[in-house]
Amino acid sequence: MELSRLIENIDVVQLLGNETGDISGIEFDSRKVEQGTAFVAQRGVHVDGHVFIEKAIEKGAVAVFCEELPETTSDKVSYVKVADSNLVLGELAAAFYGHPSKKMKVVGVTGTNGKTSIATLLHRLFRKQGYSVGLISTISYKINEHEETASHTTPNALKIQQLLAEMVNEGCEFCFMEVSSHAIHQHRIAGIDFAGGIFTNITHDHLDYHKTFAEYIKAKKAFFDGLSADAFAITNIDDKNGMVMIQNTKAHKFTYSNRAMADFRCKVLESHFDGMLLNLDGQEVWTRFVGLFNASNLLAVYAAAIQLDQDKQEVLAQLSDLQPVQGRFEIIRSLDGKYAIVDYAHTPDALKNVLTAISEIRTRNEQVITVVGAGGDRDKTKRPEMAKEALLASDKVILTSDNPRTEDPTAIIKDMEDGVEPQHKSKVVSIENRREAIKTAALLAQPGDIILIAGKGHENYQEINGVKHHFDDKEEIKKCFGLED
């Protein structure tokens, strides 16, 4: 693609060099640059791409996009100075791949909890409806049934546009994607023409990155501020910041709620271990999901499907047939009647939601034993809150490791122990080794008891000092239950 075409919709501050050169690819990682590439020098959280401009040119870059021109320039290279190279990367990638988001309907899902479930269930629902559909989620990137393991909740801007272009080539009419606060703040979603957006909730998380809760809210809200007048914005008004998210959007606004008057409403009529009966938009629907938070997720899925012109009765019928998402309230039953629930809950609010769901279906004649940890190199302020939430609705709590990364797992557990009040200390035991923690929970449990293993869900590794070691909560509890595959 000619450079002039690539930059025709980009805000260029200054251009040095030839505008008519041919660009064969775009890269922000100098190690991947090849002859004919345009190199985008991004200012990242840890690394400034400007220091790699010379290396990129040596490897064959013919154009450089940067916020600051290098002191020495080459007459064989075009230099494009821009105000924000993070923003420009997405816009360039969209142009290079032919603006794929304009050729299908892309719906973004943002919020602290529920993003993966909603995006994945929308993908499954629309596949059941017979459509060709793409998915970009924490667990995987999918084009129909072809699956690639995900590296991030929302990948980098270049990868997103590559994925969207592949989806268009495969005939996808829809793409459902998770949109993280990091991705919004870092402009990874730049260049995407969203057909709609869904807000789930916003709770305590990622303050290691955003520093304050106000900044975290601001990042999420920016997604809705950027929606066009042709798009829709669906928000959960059971969250106190639900209306804040859409107050400045140009998109068509819709609300959903389990508790209040809203455009889309839902009420849990019955709740059991194998599912729940809902009154959804005025009709009774049996689903295979458990918990009020899942009722909210299903309501968001329904609302989005209706906005995407799907038939109400067909959608309700398909909701009854949908299965829970991997690592989200997955129930495993031992031969002697013990229950284990594996869930990705890794924030205080998510843990509260899962434990509340368990409380709704337990008989009070059994114990709830919670195994929970907190990740290293992440928001430390939520660690004592995680322990507090676990103690509020559990008979026993085992504090353990959960991706300690470069931190000392003992120190992480100590931070969690700070949330244990003196009267609850007898309910808590700390076991650093996660495998041993799960084994201990299984040994403590009696038939009928419920073990919640929280924090990792679908993940099949433990990250320790930069190395990912195979570890799967479901595999471990199945071994304890004598249910190895």
N, C-alpha and C positions, 0 to 999 in steps of 0.2 A: 504494500500500500504506500502511495506517495505521502511524504511527510505533510505536505500542504493539506491533503484530505484528512489526515489523522488529527490535525490541530485546528480544523476549521470551526469547531465549537468549543475550543479550549481558550480560557482567558490567558493570553500570552503577555508577559511583562516586557520581554526583550527576546529578539531572535538574532542569533549570529550564525551566518553560514547559509548553505543551500536549502531552499524550501522544497525542491523537487526530487530530492533523494528518495530511493525506495527503501521502505522499512519491512524487514522480513519477520520481525517478532518484537516482543516487548519483554523486558526483564527488570526486576528490581534487585536481584541477587547477582552480583558481578561474576560469581563463579559459574553461572549458567549462560553468560553472554556468549553469542556466536557472531560470526560475520553477518553484518546487516541489521543487527539488533538495535533497538532504541532502549537506552538504559535510563531508568528513573531513579534518581538519587533521593531516597526517602530519609527523613529524620525519624528514626525509630525510638522506642523507649530506652533501649540499651546501646544501639549503634547508629551512627550517622552515615548514611550511604554516600555522602559527598566525599568522604575520604577514599572511596573506591572508584571514583570517576576515571582516574588514570588507568587503573587495572582493567576496567570495562573497555576502555578505548584500545588498550593493548590486545584484548581478546576479540576485537572486531566491531565494537559499537560504532555506529555511524551517526547517531544522534544521542544527545544527553539532555534530559529534563532535570532541572535543578532549581533550588530556591536561591542559590548563590553561585555566580559564575566562577570557575577556577581562575587563578591568577594567570596561568598560561593556557592558551587555547590552541587547537590545531585547525588548520584551514581545510582538513579533510573530514572534519566533524561538524555537524550542526548542533548548536547549543540553544536550548529553549529555556529561558528563565520564567518561572511561574511562582505564584504566591504560596501555593501549598502543594507540594509534590505528592502527598498522601491522597489528596482529593483528585489530583490530575491522573494518578495511576488508574483509578477506576474508570474515569472518563475516557482515557486513551484505550484501555482494554475493551470497553464497550464499543468504541468506534472501530477498533481493529477487528473485532469479531462480528461486526455488522449489527450492533445494537440488538442482541437476541431477546432482551426482556420486552421489546416492543412487538415481538412476534408471538408471544404467548402471555398468559396471565400469571404474574408472580405475586404471591401473597407472603408477606413477612409476619412472623410471630415473635413478639418481644415481651419481656417480663422476667422476673427472677425465677419463678417456678412454672412448670407446665409447658414450656416451649416445645420440648422434644415430643411430648405426648400429643399435643395439638397438631404440630406439623406432620408427624408420622401418621396419625389417624386420618388426617385429611388426604394424605397420599394414598392410604389404604382404601378409604371411602371412594375416592375418584377412580381408583383402579377397578373397584367393584362395579362402578358405574360404567365401565368400559372405556375410559379415557387413557391416553398415553400421558404419563405424569412423571415429573421430576421431584426429588426431595434433597434438601441440604440440611442435615441435622447433626446434632452432637454425636450420634451413633454412626451414621453413614451418609454417603451421598449416593442417591439412587436415580437411575433412569429406567422407569418401569420396574422390572425385577432385577436388572443388573445393578450390583452393589459394590461400592468402594468404601473401605473403612475410613471414617473421618479422622482428621488430625486436629481440628478445632471446631467449636460450636459454629462459628461463621468463618470460613477460610479467607485467605487474602483476596484482594480485589481482582487480581489477575486470574486466580483459580476459579473464583465465582463466575467470571465472564466466560472462561473456558468451558465450565460445566454447563452454563446456560446455553452456550452455542451448541454443545453436544446434544443437549435436550431438544433444541430446535431441530437439529439434523435428524434426530430420531422421531420427530413428529409430535413432541410433547405439546399439549395445549395448556397445561398448568405446571407451575412449580411452587412448592410450599417450602419455605426456608425459615430456619431460626435466625433471629437477628439479635446478637449479643450487644451489650452496652459498649464493650471494647470495640466491636466492629463499627458501631455508629460513631463513636468518638474518633476513631482512626480512619474514618471515611472508606472503610472496606466495601460499603454498599453504594459508593458513588457510581453513577452511571447506570443504576438499575431503575427502570420505570415500573414501580410497584402498582399493581391493580388494587391492592388492599393491604391493610395492616390490622393485626390483632394484639391487644394488650391483655396480659393475663393478671399480673399483680407485681408489686415491687416491695421487697423486704430487704432485710439486712444482708448484704453481700457485696463483694468486690470493693470494699472501702480501702483495701491496700492500693488499688489503682485510682479510684475516683476521689479518695481522701475524705469527702463528706457525702452524706446522704443526699443533700441538695444537688450536688454535682452528678450523682448517680441518676437522680430523677431527671435532671436536665438532659443527660445523654439519651435516656429512653424517649423523652418527649421530642427530641430533635428528629427522631424517625417519623413521627406523626406530623410534625411541622413541615416535613419535606414531601408529604404526599400531595398528589395533584388533585385538582377539583373533580377529576373523573374517577378517582379511586374511592374506596370505602374505608372507614376506620371503625373497628368494633372494639369496645372497651368494657372491661369488667367493673361495674360500679359497686361491687361488694368490696373492692379495694378503695380506700379513702383517696388515693391519687388517680383513680380511674378517669374522672372527668378532667383532671389537670392535664392528662396526656393529650386529650383531643381539643382542648379549649382554643387553640390557635390553628388547628388544621383546616385546610381548604377542602378536605375530603368529606364525603357524605358520612354523617355520624350515626352510629348505632350502639345501643347498650345491651348488656346481658347481666343477669343476676339470679342467684339462688334465694335471695332474701327480700328484694324490693321490686317495685314496679319498674319494668324495663321493656325494651323492644322485644327481647327474647328472655323467657323465664323458665325456670326448672325447679322442681321440688322432689326430694327423695321421699318415696312412699314406704319402701321396705329396703332393708339392708342385710345381706347375708355374706358368708365367706365366698360363695360362688357367684355373687353379683348383686345388683340392686334394681328395684322397680322405680322408675322415674315418671313424674308427670312433666313432660317436656313440651313446651309450647301448646299446652292444652290436651296432649294425648299421652296415654300410658305406654311406656316403653320399657321392656326388660333388657338390661345390659349386663355384660360380663365383668363390669368394673365395680370397684368398692370405694366408698368414701365421698364426702361432699366435694373435695377438691377434684375428684374425677368427674363428678356430675357437672362441675363448672367447666372442666376441659371439654366434655362432650357437648355442652351447650355452645361453647365457642366454635367447635367444629360444625355443629348444626347451623349456627348463625352465618358462618362463612360460606357454607354450601348454598344456603338460600340466597346470599348476595351474589353468588356465582351462578345464579339462575338454575339451580337444581330443583327437581320436584320434591315437595315436602314429604309426601307419603313414601317415596322411594328412599329418601335420605333416612327417615325414621326406621324403615325396615332394615336398611344396611347398618345403622347404628347398633341394632340388636345383635348383629352378627360379628361385629368388630371384636378383636382380641386385644388385651392390654399390651402395652409396649414393653419390649425387653428391658428388664431391670427396674420396672416401675410397678411396685406392689405385686411382685411375682410371688405366688403362694406355693410352698412345697410342704407336703404332708408326709410324716413318717408312718411306718407301718403300725406303730403303736399309738397313733393319734396325736402326736406333737405337730404343731404348725410352725413353719418358718416363713417370714416375709422378707424378701430381698428388695431393697428400694434405694434409689439414687439420692434420696434426701440428704443434702449436704449443707443446708442452711437452717437456721433455727425455725423459720416459718414452715419450711418443707417438712422438717421432722415433726413439728406440731401437727401438721395436716395428716401425716401418716398415722401418728399415734391417736389422733382424734378418730380417724377412720376405724382403727382397731377397737377403740372404746365403744364405737357405735354397734359393733357386732359381737363383742365379747359378752359373757354371761356373768362375769365377776366371780366365778368359781375357779378361775384359772389365773396363773401368773402371766404377766407380760415382762419378758426379759429383753432389754435393748442393748445391742452391741453397736457402739458408735465411736467415731474418731473425728479428727479435723485435719485438713490438708496442710502441709508445710509450705512456706513461702507464699502464703495467701493471707487474707484478712484475719488478723489475730483477734480482733475485738469480738468476733462471733464465737470463739472457742468456749468461753464460760457460758454463753447463752445456749450453746448446743447441749451442754451438760444439764443446764437448768430445765430445758424443755424435755429432755429425756426423763429426768427425775419426776416431773409433774405427772406423767401418765404411765410410769413403769413401776413394777414391783422390785426389779433389780436392774442395775445398769452396769455394763462392762465398758470402760473407756479403753480405747486401743488405738492402733496406728491406722492412718488412712492417707496414703501417698505422702510420706514425710518429706520427700524431695531432698533438699540440702539441709534441712533442720534436724535437730536431735529429737527423735520421737518422744523421748522421756520429757523433754521441755514442753512439747506440744500438749502432752497429756496433763502436765502440771498446770498449764494455762486453762485447760478444761476443768481441772479439779478446783480452780478458783471460783467456779460457779456452783460448787456443791456447798449448800448450807449445812451447818453442824448437825441439825436434826436428821439429815439425809445421808450422812456419811456411812452409816451401817448398810445402806442399800447399794453402795458403790464399790466396785473392785476395779483396779487398773491393771491391765495385762498388755504390755507393749506389743507382743507378737500377735498379729491378727488371727493367724491360724489357731493359736492356743486360746484366744478369746472366744472364737466361734465354738471350739471344742468344749470349752468350759460352759458356755450357754447351753449347749446340747446336753451336757451332763447334769446341769442344774434343773433342766426342764422335765416336767412330768407329763404323762398323757393329757392332752387338752390344753397345755400351756402354749403360749405364743411367743416365738423368738423373732424380734425385729433386728435385721442386720442392715444397718443404714450407712449410706455415704458413697458406695461405689456402684451399686446397681449393675449396669451392663459392662462396666470396665473389667477387663481380665488381666490386670497387672497391678503391681505395687511399684511406685516410682521412688527409688532410694538412691540418693547421691547421683542423680542424672541417669540412672540405669532402670529400665522397666523390667521387673521380674514377673514371670507369669503368676497370677493369683486371681482366683475367681470365687467370689463369695458363694455362688450357687454350687460350684463343685465341692467346696469345703463342707457346706452344710449337708449336701447329699451323702458325702462320705460318712459324716457323723450319724446320719439317719440310716446308713446301710443301703443307700439307693444309687450307688455308682452306676453310670450308664454302661 
